[in-house]
Structures are given as C-alpha cells and as structure tokens.
Amino acid sequence: KEVRKKHLIKIGQQSYAGITRRIIQSKYDKGDVLILGSGQLARDSIKHLMKKYNIFVSARNDEKVQELISDFPNINIRPVAWKDYSSYNNFNSYVNTIGCSSVIFTDDFFNGHCPENSIFVDLGSPSAIRTSYEKKQGVYRLGDILNHGKMLDVEKVEKIDQAKSEILTLVEKRAKHLATTRQSI
C-alpha cells in the first residue's frame, strides 16, 4: 500500500480529455468550462471535467446539445448559443472538440482574452482556430496535448521503476528479518 501511495498514484493511461483536465486544473481548480462541440470528444471531456467544473456546451447542432444534456442528468450542463462570442468571453476555460476546415476562432477572439488568464484547448482536427497565440499564452493545440501525453508516459515509466526498486528493497529487508527471526528460534 505504501509503495502504491508513494509511487503509483495518477499513472493511468491518459486520454485527450484526461490531459485537457490536467491542463485546466494546472490553472483553475474549479470554475466554468465551455465545451465547443457535441460529439464523442465533447462527451469524454464532460466526463473528465464534470466533478470539479460547471459545464457549458456550445455546438452547431442544438438537438445534439440537448441530447448531451439529457445523457448527463446528474449534472447541470447549460447550453450556450452557437457562435455567441459575447457569451463565450465570459469563460476562462475552453475545450474545442470541433474539427473542421473552416476557421471558427481567429486572433480577434483571442486578443485581450487568452494572454490574460484563459486556457483554450483545441482538440479539433483539422484545427478550427487560426491564431498566433501558443501554449505560453494559454492556447493548447492537439500537438501540445500529444507532447504532454508523451511527457506523462515518461513520468509513468520513472514512477514504475521507482516502485520496483522500493519493492525490491522491501523484499530484501523482509527476507533479512525472516532469516534473523528463524535463527533466533
């Protein structure tokens, strides 16, 4: 138990949505998150974010938004009108799950917003954003998510190696203790 607690906590396989949650948590422990899109990636994002965050959804298809809302009756998912940029500006965390060849978010949206305090995670492929803003300004693209996943995999291997080493030390210590106990009997 001690080895698990010390080395093996939070090393499970990370999905795009799981990595997105970690990125948002690095800046905001709670708050409102606007999920853009209504497909499977939006659904996965809701599952990962619903425990700590208030979920809002904006998508092109109102019926699919209502379907998402009814699929999660235990949380209060609130719809936001599609491309209602004035409402979008009320959020500090965004998860775009829409992949399309047209541009939905340009520098006009990000200017004055993301360099301040927002996190915008773009999981769409192809990307629906066109901006010069990057990770350091709070705009994470799919490539950043993949790189973050690789980094987590390296950390996972290191933690497993540390756990193995500690287990070996414990086994040796117990073997010595048993040998000493047997000799004294």
N, C-alpha and C positions, 0 to 999 in steps of 0.2 A: 504494500500500500504506500509506503513511504517513497519508494522509487517511482511509482506511478505519479504520485502527487508532486514530486520534485522535478521529474524529467518528462513525463509523457502526457501532460495536460495540453489540450489545444493543438494536437498534431495531426488531426484527421485530414482527410482529403478535402481540399478547398475548391469550391465551385466559383464561377464568376460572381454569383450573388453573395457567396460567403466572403470572398475577398473584398467585394464592394462594401459589405457591412463593416469589415475591419477598417477600411479606409475612412468611412464616415465616422466610426467610433473613435478614430485617432484624433478627431477634431470636436465631435459633438457626441456626448454621452446619451442625449435624448433630444427630442425636438420633432420637427415636421420634415418629412421627406416626400418629394414629388416624384412619382414614378411615371415616366413617359412611355406609353405603350400598354398593350393589354394581352400580349401573347404569353408563351411559356416562361420566357425570361423575366417578364414582369411578375408573373405568379411566383417564381422562385425567389425573386427579390422581396416580395411581400412576406413570404415565409421566413426569410432571414432577418427582416427588419421589424416585423410586427410586435416583437416583445418589448422593444425599447423606444420605438418611434411611432408618431402619428403618421398614418399613411394616406396620401392623396394620390389620385391617379388621373392622368390626362391622356386621352388617346383619340385617334380619328374616328373610331367606331364606338358610338355611345352604347350600343347593345352589348358589346364585349366588355365595356367598363362595368355595366350593370351586372353582367354575368360574374365578373371578378368579385364585385361587392357581395353578391349573393353566395358565392363559393366560400367566403370568409365571414360567416355570420357572427363569429365571436369577437370580431374587431370592427371598429368604426372607420371603414375606408370611405373617404369623401371624394367625390368627383370634382374635377376642375375642367372647365370648358377648354376644348382643344384650341391651341394657339392663342390662348388668352394671356399674352405676355405680361400684361399689367398684374394679373394674379400670380403668374409664375415668379415675378420679382419678390413675392412675399416669403419665399423659401430660401433656406441656406444650404439645403442638400437636395441634389437631383440625381436620378438614375435614369438615363436614357436607354431603353431597350429596343428602340426602333432602328432597324437597318433599312436605309433607302438611299437611292442615288440622288435624290433632291436634298437641298440644304434646308434644314429647319431652324438651326441656330447659327447666327453669324456673330461677328465681333460686336455688332450693335447690342445683342443680348448680353454678351459677356462684359462689355465695357462698363466700368464702375461697379460691377457686381462681383465677379469672381476674384479680382485682385484683392478685394476686401476680405471677405470671410467665407465665401461659398465653396462648396465642393460639388463638382459636376462630374459624374462618372458616365462616360459614353461607352456602352456595351454594344452598340449597333454596328453591324457590318453588312453593307458598307456604312461608313460613318455619316450621320446626318448633321454633323457640325462642321463649320469652317471658321476657325479662329486661330490666331497666333498664340493664344494662351496655352500654357503647358501645366504639367504637374505642380510645379512650384507656385503657380497661381491658382491651384485647386481644380484644374481641368485634367481628368484622367481619361486616357483613351484605352481602347482594348489592348494595345501593345503594352501599356503600363500595367494593366491587370495581369497579363501573361507573365511579364517580368516579375511582378510581385509574387505570383504563384511559384515561379522558379526559386525565388529567394526563400519562400516558405518551405519549399521542398528541401532546400539545403539545410535550413534550420531543423527540419524534421529529422533528417539523417544524423545531424550532430546530436540532437536530443536522444535519439535511439542509441547512438554509440555511447553517450554518457551513461544512459540507463544500463546498457550491457556491462560496462566497466564497473559500475557500482554493484550490480548483481553479482559479478564475479568476486568482488571484494567481500561482499556479504557471505557468499558461499564459502570462501576460504576462511573467513572469521568463524563461521558456524562449525566448519569441519575441525578447526583447531580446538574450538570449545568442546565439541563432542569427543575428540581424541583425549583431551585433558580430563574430561569427566569420566571416560571409560578407564583411564589409567588409575584414577583415584578410587575406583570401585573395587 
